Amino acid sequence: MKISERALGMETSPIRKLAPYAEAAKQKGKKIYHLNIGQPDIATSPKFMEAIRKFDQKVVAYGNSQGDPNLIKAIQKYYDDWGMHYETKNIYITNGGSEALEMAVFSLCDPGDEILVFEPYYANYTTFAKLGSAKITAVPTSAEDGYRLPDQATVEKYINEKTRAILLTNPGNPTGVVYNKQEMDMIAEVIKKYNIALISDEVYREFVYDGTYTSFGTYKELEQNLIMVDSVSKRYSACGARIGCIITKNTELCAQFMKLCQARLCAPAVEQVGAAALYDTPASYLEEVNKEYKKRRDTIAAGLAKIPGLVSSQPKGAFYVMVKFPVDDAEKFAIWMLQDFDMNGETVMIAPGNGFYATPGKGVDEARLAYVLNCEDLEKAMALLAEAVKQYPGRKI
Amino acid sequence: MKISERALGMETSPIRKLAPYAEAAKQKGKKIYHLNIGQPDIATSPKFMEAIRKFDQKVVAYGNSQGDPNLIKAIQKYYDDWGMHYETKNIYITNGGSEALEMAVFSLCDPGDEILVFEPYYANYTTFAKLGSAKITAVPTSAEDGYRLPDQATVEKYINEKTRAILLTNPGNPTGVVYNKQEMDMIAEVIKKYNIALISDEVYREFVYDGTYTSFGTYKELEQNLIMVDSVSKRYSACGARIGCIITKNTELCAQFMKLCQARLCAPAVEQVGAAALYDTPASYLEEVNKEYKKRRDTIAAGLAKIPGLVSSQPKGAFYVMVKFPVDDAEKFAIWMLQDFDMNGETVMIAPGNGFYATPGKGVDEARLAYVLNCEDLEKAMALLAEAVKQYPGRKI
């Protein structure tokens, strides 16, 4: 029986593929500090469970395909507070940011069409593109330049008649980069010049540690081109709820989103009720979370600065940092840390960087570190990492 | 900005497209008996809410991509009780049966590949095929023959080198047909002869009213070809939970399902906990539900038998019946009932049949009726329908 080329061509998640090595290490009694996965340890806003406990429908029936009207209104208000106004008909509730990204691909791309990303980028973007038989075109950025965007002329070299969208995460996963005004203006110019879509994945909007944040939603000239992808996962530490949304002011795109929503009938009822309540979380929760992550960011940055031969720039947002290690191969290094290394029975797990690149051979000596542990644990993890780099047989310095 | 041909080529759901007419009728104070949508009025098994109220995770974290292990085990046991044994690694939790169907398409089809269905069929199958740029090939069945399957030679005429799967619902939506041994053996023969997949959507398994039910999961020779699609939606009247699963013993397919599961990280945490508890629902609940639907089936069948010129055969399963009306156009008839017809301020809503056919022009005088109302309401709805057929200006007899 034939399996599709599409499915066979998909990769296992780079964040999850070393899980069997971690499992084996744990069975030997090793303690692992997990820097590999973006699962925050922060408590979910209690609003979520409060609302769910009150949920009392006799029949858990199909909901509105577009989404629970209360949740849509809550999101509308949230954006109003950010100075961006969307009509309720512009907002479609999705199964996490993931389904929002799928819907963007399906609405924009036919087989063979291209989506432009800046590598390194969130690995699942490739999978979502492949679902639609579309292709990821990766514009390179580099560790040495702090993963900043190249100039407009360079970006334009990667655009052709098949390019349907630029897809980016801001603040960035895996880089931690927050785009500055110059970079955002450049992106806006390119979008308008070629009249393509901008898919802006802004799920880490509240996680910015130096200065303020500007959303692509505030670019008036992009209104007809912008597809906003959002989620409660990171904002309220509710990753397991899988509630996100896709937003656009482009009426024709809205019509496509509605058809895609109808095809899968609705998003889950109970989680939508919980998610609507999350948006009532007081601002102080988000401020506390931001303060905590800023401390963690400073802790991990200080720890990384002490490791000789390592290249990283201070991350400005999200809770990731992309690091270039002085090793032959970061995946081998990651496996070695799980299998062969420990200090007092403890080790560290990181996500190999190659999975965040589309270009073969790139990112081989890089890795993504998620600073989702408390500062004390992060300090221990950094000490372990420093020692591991020193002892690793494949080190390059 | 370009929208994809894929999205533009998708239809609005035939079940939901007349909703604006219903809305307008309701605003004029008309009462509508909804036979258009398969939303049962049966109370959700109370196990669902009991489990959810006890849910107490401090961090609503990403779950296992394959699914909540407790839910997987509950499903395994459920199938064991039906005499079908699956290993836990064969079972993948999905966002409703809908995502299971998408995963089946993505794993089997590349652009241009074909999926064979028997029309009339569940309309969203077309959308799922289009997501993967695959094509639905429809083998006709007819109202006059009670929508029974044609013979093997006829089915084989529709198979070519692009055919990747036969996709069917058993018991049938929209037809209410339950396949007999001869039909199932014929399907099994075709699957083995061409070594293609059988996607068996069996979400109505418990809704069989005459005799027993046989699952394609009991066909040992189909083990490597069978993809089972299932869901808690109808079984436990929990449509809004959006929890389904996709099951196969084919190891290579399992590997594809896992990659697809990883791409969207996990299914929703809270609803999975509720769904796992649903499988503890005592057998008496399902027996009661079956008894109730059998009564409704008898009620609707009796009502339909009284309408002159109408063609329908007694539905054997699910809670749908496909009806051929003595009218020019069932969609016009449906709209007319909402806009221009009433008896004491009451009317009926039905789902036009053309949306359940792939062949243009087919099903124009047919409609799907869902018997999801109590018998008293169903009797009223049938009286309304009989009168509407009599009064409708486009009637053909």
Contacts between the chains, C-beta under 8 A, distances in Angstrom:
chain1	res1	chain2	res2	distance
A	1	B	195	5.3
A	1	B	196	6.5
A	1	B	197	6.0
A	1	B	224	6.7
A	1	B	225	5.8
A	1	B	250	7.1
A	2	B	108	7.3
A	2	B	164	6.4
A	2	B	196	8.0
A	3	B	107	6.3
A	3	B	108	7.0
A	3	B	252	5.7
A	3	B	253	6.8
A	3	B	256	6.2
A	4	B	106	6.7
A	4	B	107	6.0
A	4	B	108	5.6
A	4	B	109	5.4
A	4	B	110	4.9
A	4	B	113	7.4
A	4	B	132	7.8
A	4	B	164	7.8
A	4	B	256	7.7
A	5	B	110	5.1
A	6	B	106	6.2
A	6	B	109	7.6
A	6	B	110	5.6
A	6	B	132	7.3
A	7	B	106	5.9
A	7	B	107	4.6
A	7	B	108	8.0
A	7	B	256	4.0
A	7	B	259	6.8
A	7	B	260	7.3
A	8	B	256	7.4
A	10	B	256	7.5
A	10	B	259	4.6
A	10	B	260	7.6
A	10	B	263	7.4
A	11	B	259	7.4
A	12	B	258	7.8
A	12	B	259	6.1
A	12	B	262	6.7
A	13	B	65	7.9
A	13	B	259	8.0
A	13	B	262	4.4
A	13	B	263	7.4
A	16	B	65	7.0
A	16	B	262	5.9
A	37	B	62	7.6
A	39	B	59	8.0
A	39	B	61	5.4
A	39	B	62	5.4
A	40	B	59	7.3
A	41	B	59	6.6
A	42	B	59	7.1
A	43	B	58	5.1
A	43	B	59	6.0
A	44	B	57	7.5
A	44	B	58	7.0
A	44	B	59	5.6
A	44	B	60	4.6
A	48	B	60	6.4
A	49	B	55	7.3
A	49	B	56	7.0
A	52	B	52	6.2
A	52	B	55	7.0
A	52	B	270	6.2
A	53	B	53	5.7
A	55	B	49	7.3
A	55	B	52	7.0
A	56	B	49	7.0
A	57	B	44	7.5
A	57	B	240	7.6
A	58	B	43	5.1
A	58	B	44	7.0
A	59	B	39	8.0
A	59	B	40	7.2
A	59	B	41	6.5
A	59	B	42	7.0
A	59	B	43	6.0
A	59	B	44	5.6
A	59	B	237	6.0
A	60	B	44	4.6
A	60	B	48	6.3
A	60	B	237	7.4
A	60	B	238	4.7
A	60	B	239	6.9
A	60	B	240	4.3
A	60	B	241	5.5
A	61	B	39	5.4
A	61	B	239	5.7
A	61	B	240	5.2
A	62	B	37	7.5
A	62	B	39	5.3
A	62	B	239	4.6
A	62	B	240	5.7
A	63	B	240	5.5
A	65	B	13	7.9
A	65	B	16	7.0
A	95	B	95	5.1
A	95	B	99	7.9
A	95	B	242	7.9
A	95	B	264	6.7
A	95	B	268	7.3
A	96	B	264	6.4
A	96	B	265	6.6
A	98	B	263	6.8
A	98	B	264	4.0
A	98	B	265	6.1
A	99	B	95	7.9
A	99	B	264	6.7
A	102	B	264	7.7
A	106	B	4	6.7
A	106	B	6	6.2
A	106	B	7	5.9
A	106	B	131	5.9
A	107	B	3	6.3
A	107	B	4	5.9
A	107	B	7	4.6
A	108	B	2	7.3
A	108	B	3	7.0
A	108	B	4	5.6
A	108	B	7	8.0
A	109	B	4	5.4
A	109	B	6	7.6
A	110	B	4	5.0
A	110	B	5	5.1
A	110	B	6	5.6
A	110	B	133	7.3
A	111	B	111	4.4
A	111	B	133	5.3
A	113	B	4	7.4
A	124	B	262	8.0
A	124	B	263	5.1
A	124	B	264	7.9
A	127	B	259	7.2
A	127	B	260	7.9
A	127	B	263	4.0
A	128	B	263	6.8
A	131	B	106	5.9
A	131	B	131	7.5
A	131	B	132	7.6
A	131	B	263	7.7
A	132	B	4	7.8
A	132	B	6	7.3
A	132	B	131	7.6
A	132	B	133	7.8
A	133	B	110	7.4
A	133	B	111	5.3
A	133	B	132	7.8
A	133	B	133	5.7
A	164	B	2	6.4
A	164	B	4	7.7
A	195	B	1	5.3
A	196	B	1	6.5
A	196	B	2	8.0
A	197	B	1	5.9
A	224	B	1	6.7
A	225	B	1	5.8
A	237	B	59	6.0
A	237	B	60	7.4
A	238	B	60	4.7
A	239	B	60	6.9
A	239	B	61	5.7
A	239	B	62	4.6
A	239	B	265	7.4
A	240	B	57	7.6
A	240	B	60	4.3
A	240	B	61	5.2
A	240	B	62	5.7
A	240	B	63	5.5
A	240	B	266	6.6
A	240	B	268	7.0
A	240	B	269	3.4
A	240	B	270	7.7
A	241	B	60	5.5
A	241	B	268	6.1
A	241	B	269	6.5
A	241	B	270	7.0
A	242	B	95	7.9
A	242	B	264	7.8
A	242	B	265	7.3
A	242	B	266	6.8
A	242	B	267	6.9
A	242	B	268	4.5
A	242	B	269	7.6
A	243	B	268	7.7
A	250	B	1	7.1
A	252	B	3	5.7
A	253	B	3	6.8
A	256	B	3	6.2
A	256	B	4	7.7
A	256	B	7	4.0
A	256	B	8	7.4
A	256	B	10	7.5
A	258	B	12	7.8
A	259	B	7	6.8
A	259	B	10	4.7
A	259	B	11	7.4
A	259	B	12	6.1
A	259	B	13	7.9
A	259	B	127	7.3
A	260	B	7	7.3
A	260	B	10	7.6
A	260	B	127	7.9
A	262	B	12	6.7
A	262	B	13	4.4
A	262	B	16	5.8
A	262	B	124	8.0
A	263	B	10	7.4
A	263	B	13	7.4
A	263	B	98	6.9
A	263	B	124	5.1
A	263	B	127	4.0
A	263	B	128	6.8
A	263	B	131	7.7
A	264	B	95	6.7
A	264	B	96	6.5
A	264	B	98	4.0
A	264	B	99	6.7
A	264	B	102	7.8
A	264	B	124	7.9
A	264	B	242	7.8
A	265	B	96	6.6
A	265	B	98	6.1
A	265	B	239	7.4
A	265	B	242	7.4
A	266	B	240	6.6
A	266	B	242	6.8
A	267	B	242	6.8
A	268	B	95	7.4
A	268	B	240	7.0
A	268	B	241	6.1
A	268	B	242	4.4
A	268	B	243	7.7
A	268	B	268	4.7
A	268	B	270	7.9
A	268	B	271	4.7
A	269	B	240	3.4
A	269	B	241	6.5
A	269	B	242	7.6
A	269	B	271	7.8
A	270	B	52	6.2
A	270	B	240	7.7
A	270	B	241	7.0
A	270	B	268	7.9
A	270	B	270	5.2
A	270	B	271	5.6
A	270	B	274	6.8
A	271	B	268	4.7
A	271	B	269	7.7
A	271	B	270	5.6
A	271	B	271	6.1
A	274	B	270	6.8
